[in-house]
Amino acid sequence: MLRYALRRVLWSIPTLLATSLVLFFVTTLAPDAASPAGLPRFVNPDPQDVRSRARAALAQAAADDARHEVGARELRRLGGAALPYVLPSLEALPPDGRRRAAVALAPVAERMGFAGAGELAEPEAAALFWTRFWDDRAVDFTRAAVERAVVRLVEHGSDMREKDVVALDTFALPEVIGAMTTTTDAVALARLTRLAHHCTGRGVVLEPDATATERRRALAEWQEWWFMRQTDFMALEGAYRAIAVVTDTRYGKWLRRATSGRFGVSAIDGEPIADKLMARAPLTLLLCALAMVVSWAFAIPIGAFGAWRHGQAFDITSSAVLFVLYATPTFAIAELLRRLVGPHDLGAARLTLAVASLALGSLATSSRWQRAAMLDVVRQDFVRTAHAKGVPAWRVAVVHALRNALMPTVTLAGLHLPALLGGALMVEEVFGLRGAGFETLRAIEAHDTAWLMAVILAAATAVTVGLVASDVAYGALDPRVREVLVRRQGGPTR
């Protein structure tokens, strides 16, 4: 059975992957402001990195037309990360184009602290400056040199060391963002966020006395931005460029976040979605688990006894009551219970009422499953044989009939979880329980796609686990099924 369970879990992985593909397509039909403009959903035939962006921007900045301003703007955004690909190519440009491109880079030199406003406005001076700059400082624009500079800044921070990193501009972003995730020193974090903000013109700058919550939110925001924009400042090399066809897409980036346990930040409050999910999901799972236990605790005896007394008063009455419950929406049951109890009497009873609402909403379906299974079993020959042998009626009902009638019901139990999760959305809203369902409704209102995808994936995983568990339970309860499974795997049968 263990091997069977493991095989089911492994087979569930491609199922979850296919499910995520469909759900991602549906949830991202609307434009996503968090995604880079023009990034494809699933396949990127021409992945762009800092090298291709810098060279395209250089050609535009050298042009004597409307493209010049577009290229100049892009060069300013790429900053120091573009210099290793732009400066060696300046000499290959026509003289006029070289001068225009050199002037377009003047704001980058000012941001790096090498020139004041207006010092490089004269084309000849700007071209000469960048030629000498690259001759003198090309060796500083290597990953090893940047890593040393950032490590020195984190371990022994000073204004001079910070100025050294400022002089590298966006070329140092990979190491600066990486250091944010590894250091816990408040002063170092303040310097790193200040550097990142200085060269990008965006993002939160932490103060040394920032609270733990402020630090967590700021770091999550910076990591999310870097995750989406890192190829703007880094070159794709070797195998990374080959796999970027699928990874440098909206779905590829989301899948990488999901497999690493990170889902980005919420569009509502800027909180890391993984943290919010860990905080909200336990309440929703507890609510659904308790509702499932309560509903099945009543559904099994009601359905079984109704089938055993088929056509009698209990069966007719229970069927009528359960039909009413089945036709009543879960949110209506929840609202009715809330009004019956009254707003002043809720308090700690909110969870109990929420569980009762979900349980009542699913009781009808569960009991009908059990009744149908029991009706099929009581007509079997072994039940009639037990009656003929004089076995007491209660023993025939419980030991012979109910035991076998539980098998289909256990199998269907895994399918019961999605309905409970859907009902939890409304029940949490009615009773003000701040679980994953409550947060999901807020995300729908705010078009928070990242949260919706995270919740959908978590729900799909929970449902898959439930289905595997129900199948394993079926095999454990029924020796015939267990023998078939073992025989298929080549194991010894007993």
Order of alpha helices (4+ residues) and beta strands (2+ residues): alpha-alpha-alpha-alpha-alpha-alpha-alpha-alpha-alpha-alpha-alpha-alpha-alpha-alpha-alpha-alpha-alpha-alpha-alpha-alpha-alpha-alpha-alpha
